[in-house]
Amino acid sequence: MIGSIQHIVDEFFLEQLINEPTHEDGNILDLIFTNNVDLLHSFTCNETSFSDHHIINCKCNYNQTETIAYATPSSEEKSFESLNFFSDEIEWDKLSEELSTYPWEQELSTLDNHPSMITKFTTVCYEICKKLVPIKKPKTASSKLKIPRYRRTLMKRRTKVHKQLKQKHLSNRRRTRLKQELIEIELSLTTDYCKERQTQEALAVSAIKSNSKHFFSYEKSLPKHTWVLVLLSDRTLNL
């Protein structure tokens, strides 16, 4: 395994960035590799009551590159994002027919560069779709994700406790109390998450007969599972 990792590191010019203990025994078991060390701004390894491994929080320097807006008209109302392609009211056969019978060669042959062709193509597609695809309903302010005040307070306190545990000159008694408080905070957050999820699930299930769209909207809003490969001493951890 070590030889395979070393081969990948050498082939893609990777460098390991974690230099603090990531385990309660003081070992560095969780690793992060990158081929651009400037991307990582900073990281912290915080203890947690849910595992003998620490939680690694990383901050990256990432600048989003500018993209050329070929695709859609500039305004929100005149873009494909404003159309509801999940609606049952869409006449797909008619939409396909209009797109396939449009004189694309005649229209595009008069243009002399690739960007203008792309702009023309997407504009025509939008104009055709706009006639056959309904507009999305505007989202209300209540639909935005909001973290409850109680949970925000616990998160702030958890961050403060982590910082206090990093202090070198800390008595064993004080450290024990902080660790116990950290456990209580994590349990409170977990309980609050579970209650919120159970409430949302109950509402979605109760509405499945009268309003099935509410149930499927709830299902789509759930976070998708992400697989992260973390290098450990004897196993791979699935987060």
Stockholm file with secondary structure:
# STOCKHOLM 1.0

chainA/1-239         MIGSIQHIVDEFFLEQLINEPTHEDGNILDLIFTNNVDLLHSFTCNETSFSDHHIINCKCNYNQTETIAYATPSSEEKSFESLNFFSDEIEWDKLSEELSTYPWEQELSTLDNHPSMITKFTTVCYEICKKLVPIKKPKTASSKLKIPRYRRTLMKRRTKVHKQLKQKHLSNRRRTRLKQELIEIELSLTTDYCKERQTQEALAVSAIKSNSKHFFSYEKSLPKHTWVLVLLSDRTLNL
#=GR chainA/1-239 SS CHHHHHHHHHHTTCEECCCSCCBTTSCCCCCCEESCGGGEEEEEEECCTTCSBCEEEEEECCCCCCCCCCSSCSSGGGSGGGBCTTCTTCCHHHHHHHHHHSCHHHHHTTCCSHHHHHHHHHHHHHHHHHHHSCBCCCCCGGGSCCCCHHHHHHHHHHHHHHHHHTCSSCCHHHHHHHHHHHHHHHHHHHHHHHHHHHHHHHHHHHTTTTCHHHHHHHHHHSCCCCCCCCBCSSCBCCC
#=GC SS_cons         CHHHHHHHHHHTTCEECCCSCCBTTSCCCCCCEESCGGGEEEEEEECCTTCSBCEEEEEECCCCCCCCCCSSCSSGGGSGGGBCTTCTTCCHHHHHHHHHHSCHHHHHTTCCSHHHHHHHHHHHHHHHHHHHSCBCCCCCGGGSCCCCHHHHHHHHHHHHHHHHHTCSSCCHHHHHHHHHHHHHHHHHHHHHHHHHHHHHHHHHHHTTTTCHHHHHHHHHHSCCCCCCCCBCSSCBCCC
//
